[in-house]
């Protein structure tokens, strides 16, 4: 009878110790995840930007327009632009990831159409993003592909914006 009591006491202590170790592990893991999410979460949200299409060689501004970029937790993004009619370009859908520090990389793809509604190709935007509090800066490349996937046009752009 005394031996059973000793075994149950040891079992109880071992169970309590296991619960404490599990709780500590979960606390540390949660804290690490929230630190990572808070860093990445700075980009999460919708940003209103002024985008400037630039001559890739000289950097001269060729045209400026407004755009919206939404970065979702989990690494997806959506972009819309006032540069072209919504009848000619779908919203861009893509992904983003943290590069390092306050820098992020993102890529989106949109479908392009002619005025008759015929699909003419795709647009791929590749962004290097710098985040600074509630301001954002983009340096971007633009590639237009025909329906066969051949690059027909490339371009450069920069953008500055603020969180909505």
Secondary structure, 3 states (H helix, E strand, C coil): CHHHHHHHHHHHHHHHHHHHHHHHHHHHHHHHHHHHHHHHHCCCEEEEEEEEEECCCCCCEEEEEEEEEEEECCCEEEEEECCCCCCCECCEEEEEEEEECCEEEEEEEEEEECCCCCEEEEEEEEEEEEEECCEEEEEEEEEEEECCCCEEEEEEEEEEEEEC
